[in-house]
Amino acid sequence: MNNADVIVIGAGASGLMCAGISAQQGKTVFLLEKKSRPAIKLSITGKGRCNITNSKPIREFINEFGNNGKFLYSAFSKFFNTDTINFFEELGVSCSLERGGRYFPKSNNAYAVVKALIKFVKRKNVKIIIHSQVEKFVLENKQIKNIILKDGTTYTAKNYVLATGGKSYPLTGSTGDGYKIAQALGHTIIAPQPALVPLVSNDQHLKQLNKLKLKNIEISVIANNDIVSTLFGEIEFTIFGLTGPLILKVSSKVYSLLKEKKSVEISINLKPALDDKQLDARLIRELNNFGNLPIRNMLKTLLPLQLIEPFMKKNNIKYTQKCSSIINKEKRKKLLDSFRKMKFKIISTRPIDEAIITKGGISLKEVDQKTMKSKLINNLYFCGEILDIDGPTGGFNLQAAFSTGYLAGKSII
Ligand SMILES: Cc1cc2nc3c(=O)[nH]c(=O)nc-3n(C[C@H](O)[C@H](O)[C@H](O)COP(=O)(O)OP(=O)(O)OC[C@H]3O[C@@H](n4cnc5c(N)ncnc54)[C@H](O)[C@@H]3O)c2cc1C
């Protein structure tokens, strides 16, 4: 029999949570997954370590999601970060707290989290049906009558949950199917776009800079010569551009600026810990110490080796130029400015396939935040990344997936 009380579509973080919670309420639940196993994306999260949640208090947590964060208040009120920690602890996965409030399983293994969730749903007798790609919903009087799979199989339930995730990392199964299904049902889709994605630059020095990490620096996003935002932290160079925590953080902003046809640059302040007076004093000392030696020798005391040649080329410093030649105030000021503004022109973001998160999705105006129920279709619910919600790195997105999954599971009567 292909009949159930609840059918959850997508066995990712949110779908597994929703299916288990709904079954815990006494429902017969089918969990349909198009791939050969559940939670492939979850198994690669946090570079294979799974940053499961964050310790921030609820208000600050919500702020991390920007304007749409308020939508999560009800879900977080029912199931929040400490609930997540306890939930996994009970399933045998203890977590530890790291820098930035981030929680990881003590085993440092995302598979442990996947296995725990599968154990949870199996204990509750959820039937996981793999290789089941849902293609279509049959609608009758604002009510879903049944769903049809790619292979033609039909399933029927009293209630349905779309937990098909976003559009990024499509090999994990998240290919945006849910957007098409929901749109066909009349839901509005806020155009999906990449978020937490590396940036592409056409700078000629990238090959030399490839894999260089810069810590404790400050970046500014510059659009049409105006500073849009400034952040402190870490970046990494790649062969095609820039990545690392700071870059991912500003990436969706950069995406929007580029879409508005603005000219975008990332400007790096290489010495944010020193004010101009302190940096100048340091330059005077080093320039005097190195006297008649080339500037490149002196730069070794101030910059990582890999950065020196690109830094010199970008600032027109000749290979043989001596320290003594720039000791005067005016030339020193130019050198000081070079430390403050090492600029990289940004021409695009990497494609959505490589984004950690999809920004956009089901319009929140059409979903009841207290239940995760569709406001348009009587027996349809949503949870996870398919919703128009995206947070930064740090465990925020998985918590949103677990919390919305929990709330949807609890709300289905
Ligand atoms: C590389 C990477 C690292 C990340 N690291 C972290 C991290 O450390 N911490 C954090 O908080 N967040 C992290 N995220 C984000 C986080 O993984 C996602 O936000 C979260 O997995 C979303 O869960 P979900 O259940 O909504 O969707 P998904 O996990 O994407 O699951 C959706 C499921 O639906 C299935 N599906 C899709 N279409 C159909 C269909 N038509 N029929 C049947 N099944 C279908 C898919 O196969 C998939 O299994 C990371 C993301 C990536 C890509």
The ligand as an ORCA input file, in Angstrom:
! r2SCAN-3c Opt
* xyz 0 1
  C      29.701     21.924      1.628
  C      28.653     22.364      2.613
  C      28.982     22.472      3.948
  C      28.021     22.889      4.878
  N      28.369     22.955      6.186
  C      27.449     23.349      7.096
  C      27.767     23.352      8.485
  O      28.835     22.898      8.911
  N      26.816     23.828      9.343
  C      25.601     24.289      8.919
  O      24.809     24.742      9.751
  N      25.252     24.231      7.614
  C      26.138     23.759      6.709
  N      25.779     23.673      5.388
  C      24.368     23.985      5.002
  C      23.462     22.802      5.362
  O      24.057     21.599      4.931
  C      22.091     22.936      4.709
  O      21.531     24.178      5.036
  C      21.138     21.817      5.189
  O      21.669     20.560      4.845
  C      19.767     21.973      4.562
  O      18.994     20.870      4.937
  P      17.682     20.485      4.130
  O      17.127     19.280      4.793
  O      16.813     21.637      3.963
  O      18.193     20.126      2.658
  P      19.223     19.030      2.149
  O      20.155     18.645      3.221
  O      19.788     19.609      0.897
  O      18.318     17.770      1.808
  C      17.375     17.759      0.759
  C      17.121     16.321      0.372
  O      16.028     16.272     -0.534
  C      16.279     15.320     -1.544
  N      15.481     15.662     -2.726
  C      15.584     16.738     -3.515
  N      14.669     16.716     -4.482
  C      13.941     15.576     -4.301
  C      12.854     14.987     -5.002
  N      12.313     15.551     -6.082
  N      12.343     13.823     -4.545
  C      12.881     13.201     -3.445
  N      13.925     13.717     -2.771
  C      14.452     14.890     -3.187
  C      17.771     15.472     -1.784
  O      18.324     14.343     -2.431
  C      18.287     15.680     -0.364
  O      18.624     14.465      0.263
  C      26.710     23.227      4.444
  C      26.370     23.096      3.100
  C      27.321     22.653      2.186
  C      26.944     22.505      0.747
*
